Amino acid sequence: MATALKSFLNSPVGPKTTHFWGPVANWGFVIAGLVDMNKPPEMISGNMTAAMCVYSVLFMRFAWMVQPRNYLLLACHASNESVQLYQLSRWARAQGYLEKKESEAQQ
Amino acid sequence: MAATKLQAFWNHPAGPKTIHFWAPTFKWGISIANIADFAKPPEKISYPQQVAVACTGLIWSRYSLVITPRNLNLFSVNVAMAGTGLYQLSRKIRQDYFSDEKDAAPQLEA
């Protein structure tokens, strides 16, 4: 256990390096998204949420391709992608973009 | 001469054929979205989201200068994120904590 911890602490993507703290900062977006899930959809910014969805897809690819490969960044953006897509769906529903099928069925 | 420089850029290992270019370039979308949101009323601003934007911007601004090689594209985009995030926070804080007193005073007088 102690050796696993030591190897993590001293790893090239560990807490002594920038490759660790940048991704940690990006988890802030995931936490913010989770906190905002309980807020009314009128408070969601469509602009920002859509930008985040594209941004996280690109950075998942970046995290995979960068040297050294950064799994923490990959996990962070995969989570953020899920959260932001969910928030985007809440926003779209509140804006009336997802109601088409229901109104067609009624007609 | 311009053609060879363009070719050098196009074929660069961090150039437009690679994710190393597009990921930081697209990060500008977050700041652009924030600037578009300057026009929205402060009630719609999310504290947790803007704190995340500002903190990410500040931390990555520092680290983009420390990594090898230095990435000035990444630096500038994160400076913009920190700036827009801090501005949005100031708008919301100003409305929540400073304009309420002004709104309350006329009501008391009336």
Backbone of each chain as ProteinMPNN parsed JSONL, in Angstrom:
{"seq_chain_A": "MATALKSFLNSPVGPKTTHFWGPVANWGFVIAGLVDMNKPPEMISGNMTAAMCVYSVLFMRFAWMVQPRNYLLLACHASNESVQLYQLSRWARAQGYLEKKESEAQQ", "coords_chain_A": {"N_chain_A": [[0.847, -1.211, 0.0], [1.886, 1.225, 0.916], [3.975, 1.465, -0.879], [2.583, 1.678, -3.271], [1.327, 4.106, -2.905], [3.559, 5.754, -2.694], [4.632, 5.441, -5.266], [2.648, 6.623, -6.735], [2.758, 9.275, -5.738], [5.212, 10.062, -6.704], [4.957, 9.831, -9.398], [5.09, 10.612, -12.982], [2.768, 11.951, -13.631], [1.819, 12.805, -11.26], [0.941, 14.312, -7.992], [3.009, 16.119, -7.623], [3.363, 17.4, -9.902], [2.426, 19.543, -12.695], [0.749, 18.225, -14.389], [-1.106, 17.003, -12.871], [-2.488, 18.944, -11.212], [-3.761, 20.741, -12.95], [-5.836, 19.131, -14.273], [-7.211, 18.517, -11.835], [-8.258, 21.024, -11.181], [-10.068, 21.224, -13.277], [-12.036, 19.448, -12.501], [-13.67, 21.021, -11.065], [-15.614, 22.01, -12.83], [-17.243, 19.786, -13.167], [-18.222, 19.372, -10.596], [-19.547, 21.804, -10.216], [-21.509, 21.507, -12.182], [-22.926, 19.299, -11.155], [-23.92, 20.376, -8.748], [-25.566, 22.311, -9.855], [-27.583, 20.792, -10.936], [-29.818, 20.643, -9.383], [-30.979, 23.059, -9.598], [-33.482, 25.331, -10.96], [-34.307, 24.906, -14.453], [-34.323, 27.318, -15.842], [-32.207, 28.748, -15.063], [-30.055, 27.742, -16.346], [-27.38, 28.233, -18.582], [-27.617, 28.163, -21.953], [-25.678, 28.737, -23.885], [-23.182, 28.417, -22.507], [-23.341, 25.778, -21.589], [-23.561, 24.269, -23.955], [-21.096, 24.96, -25.111], [-19.392, 23.776, -23.235], [-19.98, 21.07, -23.687], [-18.884, 20.557, -26.23], [-16.248, 21.265, -25.721], [-15.452, 19.38, -23.717], [-15.543, 16.949, -25.111], [-13.478, 17.341, -26.964], [-11.32, 17.606, -25.22], [-11.243, 15.107, -24.019], [-10.176, 13.565, -26.053], [-7.751, 14.923, -26.323], [-6.577, 14.385, -23.808], [-6.129, 11.678, -24.092], [-4.278, 11.577, -26.174], [-2.125, 13.155, -25.439], [1.31, 13.486, -24.29], [2.758, 12.692, -21.221], [0.117, 10.182, -21.378], [-2.984, 11.156, -20.02], [-4.902, 10.023, -17.69], [-6.436, 10.99, -15.601], [-7.307, 13.478, -16.475], [-8.788, 12.582, -18.625], [-10.832, 11.097, -17.357], [-12.027, 13.153, -15.929], [-13.049, 14.834, -17.998], [-14.737, 13.056, -19.306], [-16.676, 12.641, -17.342], [-17.559, 15.286, -17.087], [-18.644, 15.697, -19.609], [-20.896, 13.996, -19.547], [-22.409, 15.173, -17.438], [-22.788, 17.774, -18.474], [-24.167, 17.272, -20.852], [-26.517, 16.266, -19.812], [-27.471, 18.532, -18.424], [-27.802, 20.172, -20.633], [-29.895, 18.883, -21.906], [-31.919, 19.296, -20.043], [-32.131, 22.058, -20.207], [-32.889, 22.325, -22.912], [-35.352, 21.049, -22.914], [-36.799, 22.729, -21.201], [-36.809, 24.975, -22.796], [-38.487, 24.194, -24.757], [-37.643, 22.705, -26.899], [-37.733, 19.95, -27.091], [-40.264, 18.972, -27.404], [-41.576, 18.243, -29.699], [-42.414, 15.627, -30.727], [-44.452, 14.899, -28.987], [-46.405, 16.878, -29.443], [-47.004, 16.387, -32.076], [-48.104, 13.87, -31.904], [-50.423, 14.42, -30.473], [-51.806, 15.925, -32.335]], "CA_chain_A": [[0.0, 0.0, 0.0], [2.78, 2.391, 1.04], [4.748, 1.585, -2.117], [1.669, 2.171, -4.307], [1.152, 5.537, -2.635], [4.831, 6.421, -3.047], [4.82, 5.491, -6.714], [1.709, 7.646, -7.217], [3.254, 10.61, -5.401], [6.384, 10.388, -7.509], [4.727, 9.524, -10.817], [5.204, 11.788, -13.861], [1.508, 12.703, -13.655], [1.383, 12.833, -9.864], [0.641, 15.6, -7.362], [4.116, 17.082, -7.613], [3.482, 17.941, -11.258], [1.312, 20.29, -13.249], [-0.157, 17.309, -15.09], [-2.088, 16.598, -11.874], [-3.317, 20.01, -10.664], [-4.631, 21.281, -13.994], [-7.047, 18.315, -14.276], [-7.966, 18.668, -10.584], [-9.033, 22.26, -11.337], [-11.173, 20.981, -14.206], [-13.133, 18.758, -11.81], [-14.583, 22.082, -10.615], [-16.753, 22.093, -13.748], [-18.119, 18.635, -12.906], [-18.891, 19.637, -9.317], [-20.496, 22.897, -10.459], [-22.621, 20.93, -12.939], [-23.722, 18.461, -10.255], [-24.648, 21.282, -7.847], [-26.588, 23.016, -10.626], [-28.646, 19.891, -11.378], [-31.002, 20.859, -8.564], [-31.534, 24.391, -9.821], [-34.46, 25.369, -12.045], [-33.641, 24.96, -15.764], [-34.243, 28.678, -16.386], [-30.926, 29.314, -14.691], [-28.976, 27.14, -17.149], [-26.972, 28.998, -19.752], [-27.49, 27.286, -23.122], [-24.376, 29.018, -24.505], [-22.067, 27.856, -21.745], [-23.472, 24.324, -21.513], [-23.21, 23.73, -25.274], [-19.64, 25.118, -25.262], [-18.774, 22.756, -22.391], [-20.136, 19.748, -24.298], [-17.871, 20.42, -27.288], [-14.948, 21.363, -25.055], [-15.078, 18.148, -23.026], [-15.252, 15.905, -26.101], [-12.144, 17.598, -27.506], [-10.283, 17.354, -24.233], [-11.105, 13.666, -23.8], [-9.237, 13.131, -27.08], [-6.471, 15.525, -25.962], [-6.024, 13.66, -22.653], [-5.687, 10.38, -24.576], [-3.148, 11.708, -27.115], [-1.008, 13.93, -24.904], [2.364, 12.705, -23.667], [2.225, 11.344, -21.012], [-1.334, 9.995, -21.408], [-3.474, 11.682, -18.75], [-6.185, 9.369, -17.402], [-7.221, 11.826, -14.692], [-7.965, 14.475, -17.319], [-9.776, 11.854, -19.417], [-11.974, 10.801, -16.482], [-12.673, 14.434, -15.626], [-13.848, 15.319, -19.126], [-15.819, 12.099, -19.563], [-17.721, 12.98, -16.369], [-18.123, 16.591, -17.419], [-19.47, 15.517, -20.804], [-22.189, 13.437, -19.109], [-23.143, 16.177, -16.661], [-23.183, 18.914, -19.314], [-25.206, 16.819, -21.778], [-27.766, 16.192, -19.045], [-27.916, 19.907, -18.207], [-28.25, 20.687, -21.927], [-31.212, 18.312, -22.166], [-32.863, 20.005, -19.155], [-32.304, 23.392, -20.785], [-33.628, 22.198, -24.17], [-36.731, 20.711, -22.573], [-37.422, 23.949, -20.665], [-36.983, 25.925, -23.897], [-39.518, 23.678, -25.659], [-37.072, 22.084, -28.085], [-37.877, 18.501, -27.129], [-41.669, 18.594, -27.292], [-42.153, 18.041, -31.036], [-43.102, 14.349, -30.923], [-45.69, 14.888, -28.201], [-47.425, 17.721, -30.073], [-47.427, 15.72, -33.314], [-48.969, 12.751, -31.514], [-51.734, 14.972, -30.107], [-52.494, 16.327, -33.563]], "C_chain_A": [[0.872, 1.247, 0.0], [3.555, 2.583, -0.248], [3.852, 2.09, -3.243], [1.477, 3.672, -4.16], [2.392, 6.313, -3.058], [4.974, 6.529, -4.555], [3.847, 6.49, -7.342], [2.262, 9.049, -6.987], [4.4, 11.028, -6.302], [6.18, 10.181, -8.998], [4.807, 10.782, -11.672], [3.893, 12.546, -14.051], [0.946, 12.836, -12.242], [1.269, 14.243, -9.31], [1.819, 16.566, -7.253], [4.216, 17.775, -8.971], [2.237, 18.705, -11.678], [0.291, 19.388, -13.931], [-1.259, 16.804, -14.162], [-3.042, 17.74, -11.529], [-4.207, 20.691, -11.698], [-5.92, 20.474, -14.071], [-7.862, 18.41, -12.992], [-8.836, 19.92, -10.665], [-10.241, 22.035, -12.239], [-12.307, 20.173, -13.591], [-14.132, 19.772, -11.24], [-15.808, 22.212, -11.503], [-17.766, 20.983, -13.467], [-18.921, 18.897, -11.636], [-19.918, 20.743, -9.485], [-21.726, 22.368, -11.187], [-23.528, 20.102, -12.049], [-24.55, 19.318, -9.301], [-25.81, 21.934, -8.598], [-27.713, 22.114, -11.107], [-29.93, 20.137, -10.61], [-31.642, 22.214, -8.805], [-32.556, 24.359, -10.94], [-33.776, 25.555, -13.397], [-33.52, 26.36, -16.357], [-32.889, 29.297, -16.083], [-29.783, 28.777, -15.54], [-28.669, 28.033, -18.335], [-26.769, 28.042, -20.915], [-26.145, 27.454, -23.79], [-23.258, 28.243, -23.825], [-22.125, 26.335, -21.749], [-23.114, 23.67, -22.841], [-21.705, 23.817, -25.505], [-18.908, 24.053, -24.455], [-18.863, 21.381, -23.018], [-19.09, 19.545, -25.382], [-16.477, 20.375, -26.681], [-14.532, 20.046, -24.424], [-14.81, 16.998, -23.987], [-13.825, 16.084, -26.632], [-11.053, 17.275, -26.491], [-10.188, 15.899, -23.801], [-10.075, 13.112, -24.785], [-7.827, 13.643, -26.762], [-5.8, 14.736, -24.843], [-5.468, 12.314, -23.086], [-4.394, 10.522, -25.367], [-1.934, 12.392, -26.511], [0.054, 13.001, -24.299], [2.761, 13.364, -22.36], [0.693, 11.31, -21.02], [-1.902, 10.34, -20.039], [-4.863, 11.138, -18.439], [-7.068, 10.195, -16.482], [-7.993, 12.871, -15.495], [-9.061, 13.814, -18.145], [-11.028, 11.579, -18.594], [-12.768, 12.068, -16.189], [-13.569, 14.872, -16.77], [-14.942, 14.363, -19.53], [-16.985, 12.396, -18.623], [-18.383, 14.294, -16.734], [-19.034, 16.505, -18.628], [-20.85, 15.014, -20.421], [-23.028, 14.495, -18.405], [-23.651, 17.295, -17.565], [-24.248, 18.508, -20.334], [-26.549, 16.737, -21.054], [-28.335, 17.586, -18.817], [-28.449, 20.511, -19.505], [-29.647, 20.16, -22.241], [-32.267, 18.989, -21.29], [-33.169, 21.387, -19.723], [-33.181, 23.313, -22.026], [-35.097, 21.902, -23.9], [-37.466, 21.945, -22.064], [-37.668, 24.976, -21.761], [-38.043, 25.468, -24.885], [-38.974, 22.983, -26.89], [-37.362, 20.602, -28.193], [-39.323, 18.045, -27.148], [-42.302, 18.176, -28.598], [-42.987, 16.767, -31.154], [-44.429, 14.323, -30.192], [-46.765, 15.68, -28.906], [-47.904, 17.084, -31.372], [-48.388, 14.575, -32.999], [-50.363, 13.258, -31.167], [-52.54, 15.365, -31.331], [-52.867, 15.092, -34.36]], "O_chain_A": [[0.661, 2.184, -0.77], [3.778, 3.715, -0.678], [4.31, 2.857, -4.09], [1.464, 4.413, -5.142], [2.306, 7.369, -3.685], [5.382, 7.568, -5.074], [4.163, 7.127, -8.347], [2.25, 9.897, -7.879], [4.547, 12.206, -6.627], [7.117, 10.335, -9.781], [4.619, 11.89, -11.169], [3.895, 13.661, -14.572], [-0.264, 12.965, -12.058], [1.463, 15.23, -10.019], [1.643, 17.71, -6.834], [5.067, 18.644, -9.161], [1.157, 18.544, -11.111], [-0.884, 19.738, -14.041], [-2.244, 16.234, -14.63], [-4.259, 17.556, -11.544], [-5.29, 21.169, -11.362], [-7.002, 21.048, -13.951], [-9.092, 18.386, -13.049], [-10.002, 19.897, -10.274], [-11.314, 22.588, -11.996], [-13.428, 20.204, -14.099], [-15.284, 19.436, -10.967], [-16.906, 22.487, -11.02], [-18.977, 21.2, -13.52], [-20.131, 18.678, -11.594], [-21.029, 20.646, -8.965], [-22.853, 22.732, -10.854], [-24.752, 20.179, -12.158], [-25.725, 19.04, -9.067], [-26.901, 22.091, -8.051], [-28.707, 22.611, -11.637], [-31.018, 19.873, -11.122], [-32.721, 22.495, -8.284], [-32.517, 23.465, -11.786], [-32.782, 26.275, -13.493], [-32.718, 26.583, -17.264], [-32.464, 30.243, -16.746], [-28.666, 29.289, -15.472], [-29.573, 28.528, -19.009], [-25.866, 27.206, -20.886], [-25.525, 26.478, -24.214], [-22.496, 27.518, -24.465], [-21.099, 25.67, -21.892], [-22.443, 22.638, -22.865], [-21.097, 22.882, -26.026], [-17.92, 23.487, -24.924], [-17.925, 20.592, -22.903], [-18.471, 18.483, -25.454], [-15.638, 19.563, -27.07], [-13.383, 19.628, -24.572], [-13.95, 16.159, -23.721], [-13.064, 15.122, -26.739], [-10.0, 16.742, -26.842], [-9.158, 15.487, -23.267], [-9.219, 12.306, -24.422], [-6.842, 12.918, -26.904], [-4.605, 14.448, -24.91], [-4.47, 11.844, -22.54], [-3.503, 9.68, -25.249], [-0.822, 12.23, -27.015], [-0.248, 11.892, -23.858], [3.09, 14.55, -22.386], [0.051, 12.31, -20.701], [-1.387, 9.888, -19.017], [-5.873, 11.703, -18.86], [-8.294, 10.124, -16.56], [-9.171, 13.122, -15.24], [-10.129, 14.392, -18.35], [-12.147, 11.796, -19.06], [-13.999, 12.069, -16.198], [-14.722, 15.242, -16.548], [-15.975, 14.791, -20.045], [-18.142, 12.404, -19.044], [-19.608, 14.415, -16.699], [-20.075, 17.16, -18.674], [-21.86, 15.529, -20.9], [-24.2, 14.693, -18.727], [-24.8, 17.719, -17.447], [-25.135, 19.301, -20.651], [-27.587, 17.093, -21.611], [-29.533, 17.807, -18.993], [-29.421, 21.267, -19.492], [-30.485, 20.887, -22.775], [-33.386, 19.229, -21.744], [-34.317, 21.832, -19.721], [-34.1, 24.113, -22.195], [-35.979, 22.436, -24.572], [-38.612, 22.19, -22.44], [-38.614, 25.759, -21.681], [-38.463, 26.237, -25.749], [-39.722, 22.694, -27.824], [-37.25, 20.037, -29.281], [-39.599, 16.864, -26.935], [-43.469, 17.786, -28.61], [-44.125, 16.808, -31.621], [-45.416, 13.793, -30.702], [-47.912, 15.24, -28.978], [-49.072, 17.219, -31.736], [-49.354, 14.338, -33.724], [-51.364, 12.628, -31.51], [-53.756, 15.183, -31.39], [-53.457, 15.205, -35.434]]}, "seq_chain_B": "MAATKLQAFWNHPAGPKTIHFWAPTFKWGISIANIADFAKPPEKISYPQQVAVACTGLIWSRYSLVITPRNLNLFSVNVAMAGTGLYQLSRKIRQDYFSDEKDAAPQLEA", "coords_chain_B": {"N_chain_B": [[7.588, 32.376, -49.608], [5.806, 32.807, -47.563], [4.313, 30.606, -48.061], [5.917, 28.435, -47.292], [6.107, 28.886, -44.58], [3.483, 28.594, -43.874], [3.139, 25.95, -44.533], [4.85, 24.806, -42.671], [3.529, 25.419, -40.319], [1.112, 24.049, -40.787], [1.953, 21.381, -40.799], [2.988, 21.037, -38.315], [3.79, 19.355, -35.192], [2.032, 20.11, -33.178], [0.025, 21.214, -34.577], [-2.753, 22.248, -36.801], [-3.681, 19.758, -37.691], [-3.861, 18.212, -35.547], [-5.04, 17.232, -32.259], [-3.848, 18.715, -30.303], [-3.908, 21.253, -31.117], [-6.646, 21.882, -31.673], [-8.082, 21.407, -29.301], [-7.177, 23.326, -27.231], [-7.763, 25.589, -28.817], [-10.543, 25.394, -29.175], [-11.289, 25.844, -26.578], [-11.629, 28.524, -26.332], [-14.277, 28.852, -26.891], [-15.632, 28.663, -24.478], [-15.035, 31.069, -23.163], [-16.115, 32.821, -25.026], [-18.803, 32.105, -24.91], [-19.284, 32.967, -22.317], [-18.875, 35.722, -22.593], [-21.01, 36.297, -24.295], [-22.975, 35.825, -22.447], [-22.745, 38.03, -20.804], [-24.707, 39.823, -21.309], [-26.921, 38.787, -20.121], [-29.285, 38.767, -17.376], [-28.054, 39.141, -14.007], [-29.298, 37.34, -12.248], [-29.411, 34.945, -13.469], [-26.907, 33.897, -13.462], [-24.638, 31.347, -12.528], [-23.209, 30.683, -9.481], [-21.467, 28.404, -8.658], [-20.61, 27.49, -11.197], [-19.307, 29.705, -12.365], [-17.305, 30.195, -10.514], [-15.844, 27.866, -10.892], [-15.021, 28.279, -13.563], [-13.424, 30.622, -13.292], [-11.428, 29.763, -11.425], [-10.287, 27.521, -12.774], [-9.291, 28.889, -15.01], [-7.371, 30.583, -13.799], [-5.554, 28.726, -12.571], [-4.709, 27.124, -14.795], [-3.601, 29.145, -16.365], [-1.264, 29.773, -15.016], [0.047, 27.247, -15.128], [0.322, 26.744, -17.861], [2.464, 28.237, -18.543], [4.505, 26.976, -17.351], [4.786, 24.399, -18.212], [6.442, 22.132, -20.535], [6.58, 22.113, -24.021], [6.251, 25.711, -23.43], [2.948, 26.906, -23.672], [1.5, 29.253, -25.348], [-0.915, 29.741, -26.546], [-2.669, 28.233, -25.006], [-2.22, 29.589, -22.627], [-3.224, 32.191, -23.153], [-5.93, 31.648, -23.655], [-6.757, 30.709, -21.188], [-6.295, 32.907, -19.541], [-8.255, 34.594, -20.547], [-10.521, 33.118, -19.814], [-10.353, 33.229, -17.009], [-10.622, 35.985, -16.671], [-13.242, 36.544, -17.785], [-14.796, 34.895, -16.16], [-14.308, 35.968, -13.578], [-15.374, 38.504, -13.971], [-18.118, 37.919, -14.419], [-18.736, 36.837, -11.934], [-18.37, 39.129, -10.36], [-20.448, 40.719, -11.287], [-22.68, 39.274, -10.394], [-22.265, 39.183, -7.618], [-22.293, 41.885, -7.063], [-24.956, 42.461, -7.6], [-26.282, 40.773, -5.78], [-25.348, 41.518, -3.251], [-24.864, 44.237, -3.071], [-26.634, 45.882, -4.499], [-29.051, 45.347, -3.36], [-29.325, 46.795, -1.015], [-29.693, 49.335, -1.992], [-32.106, 48.979, -3.314], [-33.746, 48.351, -1.217], [-33.796, 50.622, 0.399], [-35.389, 52.757, -0.884], [-37.921, 51.518, -0.606], [-38.324, 51.474, 2.144], [-38.455, 54.171, 2.656], [-40.725, 54.898, 1.228]], "CA_chain_B": [[8.069, 32.387, -48.214], [4.627, 32.623, -46.732], [3.83, 29.247, -48.3], [6.683, 27.478, -46.48], [5.731, 29.091, -43.179], [2.156, 28.014, -43.727], [3.324, 24.493, -44.541], [5.464, 24.449, -41.396], [2.437, 25.472, -39.336], [0.145, 22.998, -41.09], [2.523, 20.073, -40.491], [3.565, 21.073, -36.964], [3.24, 18.304, -34.317], [0.901, 20.633, -32.391], [-0.66, 22.047, -35.552], [-4.199, 22.069, -36.998], [-4.095, 18.378, -37.974], [-3.812, 17.478, -34.285], [-5.893, 17.639, -31.152], [-3.094, 19.679, -29.491], [-4.305, 22.556, -31.622], [-8.072, 22.157, -31.61], [-8.617, 21.42, -27.935], [-7.034, 24.667, -26.661], [-8.465, 26.574, -29.65], [-11.965, 25.403, -28.862], [-11.534, 26.334, -25.225], [-12.114, 29.893, -26.469], [-15.748, 28.808, -26.89], [-16.149, 28.894, -23.118], [-14.972, 32.507, -22.899], [-17.069, 33.483, -25.929], [-20.127, 31.866, -24.31], [-19.37, 33.825, -21.149], [-19.05, 37.094, -23.055], [-22.41, 36.377, -24.739], [-23.807, 35.848, -21.245], [-22.646, 39.317, -20.099], [-25.953, 40.539, -21.544], [-28.01, 38.183, -19.362], [-29.43, 39.303, -16.026], [-27.219, 38.428, -13.042], [-30.003, 36.266, -11.519], [-29.231, 33.682, -14.184], [-25.53, 33.43, -13.365], [-24.456, 30.276, -11.546], [-21.987, 30.844, -8.691], [-20.5, 27.3, -8.757], [-20.027, 27.385, -12.527], [-18.366, 30.8, -12.633], [-16.134, 29.967, -9.661], [-15.056, 26.834, -11.58], [-14.403, 28.908, -14.737], [-12.367, 31.536, -12.852], [-10.325, 28.999, -10.821], [-9.617, 26.781, -13.84], [-8.542, 29.862, -15.807], [-6.193, 31.051, -13.069], [-4.587, 27.639, -12.392], [-4.121, 26.749, -16.069], [-2.755, 30.239, -16.856], [0.058, 29.593, -14.423], [0.718, 26.036, -15.56], [0.662, 26.747, -19.285], [3.776, 28.861, -18.689], [5.489, 26.144, -16.661], [4.968, 23.127, -18.922], [7.358, 22.134, -21.67], [6.948, 23.519, -24.229], [5.268, 26.711, -23.028], [1.863, 26.951, -24.639], [0.924, 30.584, -25.193], [-2.327, 29.661, -26.938], [-3.352, 27.77, -23.807], [-2.106, 30.66, -21.644], [-4.136, 33.302, -23.452], [-7.325, 31.242, -23.505], [-7.078, 30.604, -19.77], [-6.389, 34.278, -19.011], [-9.589, 35.075, -20.931], [-11.509, 32.42, -18.975], [-10.291, 33.789, -15.658], [-11.173, 37.341, -16.747], [-14.697, 36.539, -17.957], [-15.377, 34.28, -14.969], [-14.262, 36.92, -12.469], [-16.319, 39.583, -14.258], [-19.475, 37.425, -14.174], [-18.887, 36.741, -10.477], [-18.507, 40.477, -9.807], [-21.805, 41.182, -11.619], [-23.665, 38.619, -9.536], [-22.034, 39.625, -6.244], [-22.758, 43.273, -6.978], [-26.409, 42.472, -7.529], [-26.793, 40.084, -4.589], [-24.94, 42.071, -1.957], [-24.705, 45.686, -3.022], [-27.758, 46.646, -5.014], [-30.233, 45.101, -2.515], [-29.466, 47.893, -0.049], [-30.26, 50.486, -2.707], [-33.521, 48.706, -3.594], [-34.507, 48.312, 0.04], [-33.928, 51.977, 0.964], [-36.606, 53.462, -1.353], [-39.129, 50.882, -0.063], [-38.496, 51.918, 3.532], [-38.867, 55.58, 2.632], [-42.126, 54.943, 0.769]], "C_chain_B": [[6.921, 32.139, -47.265], [4.144, 31.179, -46.846], [4.587, 28.244, -47.434], [6.341, 27.637, -45.003], [4.372, 28.449, -42.914], [2.258, 26.495, -43.666], [3.892, 24.018, -43.207], [4.401, 24.417, -40.293], [1.491, 24.286, -39.511], [0.642, 21.631, -40.649], [3.121, 19.971, -39.093], [2.963, 19.967, -36.089], [2.121, 18.782, -33.383], [0.027, 21.518, -33.276], [-2.101, 21.619, -35.789], [-4.635, 20.66, -37.421], [-4.207, 17.577, -36.674], [-4.746, 18.066, -33.243], [-5.199, 18.69, -30.285], [-3.4, 21.102, -29.915], [-5.767, 22.847, -31.317], [-8.63, 22.22, -30.199], [-8.412, 22.791, -27.28], [-7.761, 25.724, -27.488], [-9.937, 26.601, -29.312], [-12.269, 25.902, -27.459], [-11.971, 27.794, -25.249], [-13.639, 29.949, -26.461], [-16.343, 29.097, -25.519], [-16.141, 30.381, -22.801], [-15.949, 33.278, -23.771], [-18.488, 33.313, -25.397], [-20.32, 32.788, -23.114], [-19.588, 35.275, -21.543], [-20.471, 37.298, -23.578], [-23.334, 36.496, -23.536], [-23.667, 37.125, -20.431], [-23.964, 40.069, -20.208], [-27.093, 39.986, -20.705], [-28.09, 38.782, -17.973], [-28.636, 38.47, -15.022], [-27.941, 37.31, -12.289], [-29.723, 34.928, -12.168], [-27.813, 33.132, -14.075], [-25.423, 32.39, -12.26], [-23.135, 30.487, -10.813], [-21.018, 29.672, -8.87], [-19.827, 27.247, -10.133], [-18.981, 28.474, -12.776], [-17.142, 30.719, -11.74], [-15.229, 28.936, -10.33], [-14.326, 27.432, -12.779], [-13.218, 29.78, -14.317], [-11.174, 30.772, -12.3], [-9.564, 28.204, -11.87], [-8.74, 27.72, -14.647], [-7.265, 30.286, -15.114], [-5.133, 29.951, -12.965], [-3.911, 27.275, -13.706], [-3.277, 27.865, -16.668], [-1.341, 30.068, -16.316], [0.759, 28.398, -15.046], [1.067, 26.009, -17.04], [2.001, 27.415, -19.528], [4.893, 27.984, -18.128], [5.758, 24.839, -17.39], [5.982, 23.291, -20.056], [6.649, 21.504, -22.855], [5.885, 24.466, -23.705], [4.201, 26.815, -24.111], [1.138, 28.282, -24.49], [-0.527, 30.644, -25.652], [-3.161, 29.263, -25.726], [-3.332, 28.857, -22.73], [-3.15, 31.735, -21.911], [-5.591, 32.887, -23.268], [-7.704, 31.143, -22.033], [-7.103, 31.957, -19.07], [-7.778, 34.841, -19.316], [-10.666, 34.426, -20.073], [-11.54, 33.017, -17.581], [-10.932, 35.171, -15.65], [-12.688, 37.346, -16.856], [-15.386, 35.95, -16.734], [-15.42, 35.252, -13.799], [-15.247, 38.071, -12.711], [-17.756, 39.14, -13.983], [-19.745, 37.312, -12.668], [-19.114, 38.119, -9.881], [-19.895, 41.026, -10.104], [-22.82, 40.589, -10.652], [-23.509, 39.066, -8.087], [-22.537, 41.046, -6.061], [-24.27, 43.301, -6.845], [-26.93, 41.871, -6.23], [-26.507, 40.834, -3.302], [-24.875, 43.578, -1.913], [-25.897, 46.448, -3.552], [-29.006, 46.428, -4.174], [-30.447, 46.254, -1.551], [-30.1, 49.1, -0.72], [-31.746, 50.269, -2.966], [-34.335, 48.794, -2.324], [-34.765, 49.727, 0.556], [-35.171, 52.701, 0.447], [-37.881, 52.847, -0.783], [-39.397, 51.356, 1.344], [-39.015, 53.356, 3.565], [-40.328, 55.703, 2.226], [-43.022, 54.417, 1.87]], "O_chain_B": [[7.03, 31.378, -46.303], [3.639, 30.599, -45.885], [3.989, 27.309, -46.899], [6.289, 26.657, -44.261], [4.147, 27.844, -41.866], [1.578, 25.837, -42.877], [3.489, 22.984, -42.675], [4.378, 23.516, -39.454], [1.116, 23.613, -38.55], [-0.142, 20.807, -40.178], [3.693, 18.944, -38.729], [1.776, 19.662, -36.21], [1.356, 17.972, -32.858], [-0.625, 22.446, -32.798], [-2.623, 20.749, -35.091], [-5.833, 20.391, -37.502], [-4.597, 16.409, -36.691], [-5.177, 19.216, -33.327], [-5.866, 19.47, -29.607], [-3.175, 22.046, -29.158], [-6.104, 23.902, -30.78], [-9.545, 22.996, -29.924], [-9.386, 23.379, -26.81], [-8.321, 26.663, -26.922], [-10.531, 27.671, -29.173], [-13.387, 26.335, -27.183], [-12.607, 28.265, -24.306], [-14.229, 30.958, -26.075], [-17.413, 29.695, -25.405], [-17.103, 30.908, -22.243], [-16.543, 34.262, -23.331], [-19.284, 34.252, -25.425], [-21.407, 33.333, -22.921], [-20.38, 35.982, -20.92], [-21.076, 38.343, -23.34], [-24.354, 37.183, -23.594], [-24.396, 37.303, -19.455], [-24.313, 40.854, -19.326], [-28.132, 40.634, -20.58], [-27.086, 39.255, -17.44], [-28.548, 37.25, -15.153], [-27.288, 36.42, -11.744], [-29.785, 33.889, -11.51], [-27.54, 32.026, -14.541], [-26.032, 32.525, -11.199], [-22.07, 30.476, -11.429], [-19.854, 29.899, -9.202], [-18.626, 26.994, -10.232], [-17.911, 28.208, -13.324], [-16.053, 31.124, -12.146], [-14.008, 29.092, -10.346], [-13.151, 27.137, -12.999], [-12.14, 29.695, -14.905], [-10.032, 31.074, -12.647], [-8.333, 28.201, -11.87], [-7.587, 27.403, -14.94], [-6.204, 30.35, -15.735], [-3.957, 30.196, -13.233], [-2.69, 27.13, -13.754], [-2.33, 27.585, -17.404], [-0.358, 30.197, -17.045], [1.917, 28.496, -15.45], [2.009, 25.324, -17.44], [2.621, 27.209, -20.572], [6.072, 28.216, -18.393], [6.817, 24.234, -17.221], [6.326, 24.398, -20.469], [6.133, 20.398, -22.697], [4.731, 24.068, -23.548], [4.503, 26.812, -25.304], [0.275, 28.435, -23.626], [-1.287, 31.5, -25.199], [-4.204, 29.853, -25.445], [-4.311, 29.029, -22.003], [-3.876, 32.143, -21.004], [-6.402, 33.674, -22.78], [-8.836, 31.453, -21.661], [-7.849, 32.141, -18.108], [-8.402, 35.478, -18.468], [-11.613, 35.09, -19.651], [-12.609, 33.28, -17.031], [-11.693, 35.502, -14.74], [-13.36, 38.063, -16.114], [-16.435, 36.438, -16.313], [-16.433, 35.357, -13.108], [-15.88, 38.557, -11.774], [-18.531, 39.888, -13.386], [-20.831, 37.643, -12.192], [-19.952, 38.278, -8.993], [-20.47, 41.725, -9.269], [-23.701, 41.287, -10.151], [-24.503, 39.302, -7.4], [-23.132, 41.378, -5.036], [-24.809, 44.082, -6.06], [-27.887, 42.375, -5.643], [-27.308, 40.803, -2.367], [-24.834, 44.157, -0.828], [-26.156, 47.564, -3.102], [-29.939, 47.228, -4.25], [-31.581, 46.654, -1.286], [-30.924, 49.799, -0.13], [-32.551, 51.194, -2.865], [-35.477, 49.253, -2.339], [-35.838, 50.002, 1.093], [-35.946, 53.217, 1.253], [-38.834, 53.573, -0.502], [-40.543, 51.613, 1.713], [-39.876, 53.713, 4.369], [-41.078, 56.498, 2.792], [-44.241, 54.364, 1.702]]}, "name": "protein", "num_of_chains": 2, "seq": "MATALKSFLNSPVGPKTTHFWGPVANWGFVIAGLVDMNKPPEMISGNMTAAMCVYSVLFMRFAWMVQPRNYLLLACHASNESVQLYQLSRWARAQGYLEKKESEAQQMAATKLQAFWNHPAGPKTIHFWAPTFKWGISIANIADFAKPPEKISYPQQVAVACTGLIWSRYSLVITPRNLNLFSVNVAMAGTGLYQLSRKIRQDYFSDEKDAAPQLEA"}
